[in-house]
């Protein structure tokens, strides 16, 4: 009887330790309601609820998710690697370096696209993005709205890579505007813009739509500018390869980024390992609904220049 009581006590204590070790549920923050991130967040939360631990999913944003997690108000969320790098370094819009939030995994690539009307490029003999800056052309330009990852990366590329800001472009007689993907595409096709720039995944319907309505070129980003932004923000260089867009016949170098997941730093290592493992095991199923998720791979899943959760490091290191 005493032995049975001892065993029961040990089991009870062990259960209490596990209960204290893992939270009752995981709180996921995604993106604005109706967007791709919001839908992806719901899918990931459902997958983890079914296989690992109860997971709720709510709205959020690339910048706010990092802050929310650092305050312990959420556990895991979506952002981009460039924005997370800014948070770690305390770069605007973050006033101070963010603590308590670490990388979970880079999910899929993001590319910076500088789409210019072909007639404008031909008229001004523009071969690279740097030609616009060197000649101080009075260009009608737009990117996505301030607060988006696109505007953040595009603005910093001009500032750190080429040494100019929005006010400089305006001083040349140019115009800088902000628009949604749809509005910017319409303005470019209607000859209200000369160039529209944004960050998006490898295969983007908005670019195909633009190409179906007007002739464009996608400008290469100069190597020095790519490297300058990489040094400042931890971005990388990707190539826009032929085969997706009809205007691309040769590989085009540009700024590379990632859509990623970040997680609360003090989440249990074994729980995080299990969450990553489940994500990996369900990758093909998720990619049926979110094609970009097919890009998830062990060689790009973690980045050496940002803090990463030990559970993630352990899993992806084993898969390499």
PyMOL commands that set and color helices and strands:
alter all, ss='L'
color gray80, all
select helices_A, chain A and resi 2-21+36-51+62-70+81-89+118-123+129-134+149-162+166-171+181-189+205-213+223-233+269-281+283-287+291-295+310-319
alter helices_A, ss='H'
color red, helices_A
select strands_A, chain A and resi 26-29+55-58+76-80+101-117+140-143+175-178+195-200+216-218+236-240+252-264
alter strands_A, ss='S'
color yellow, strands_A
deselect
rebuild
show_as cartoon
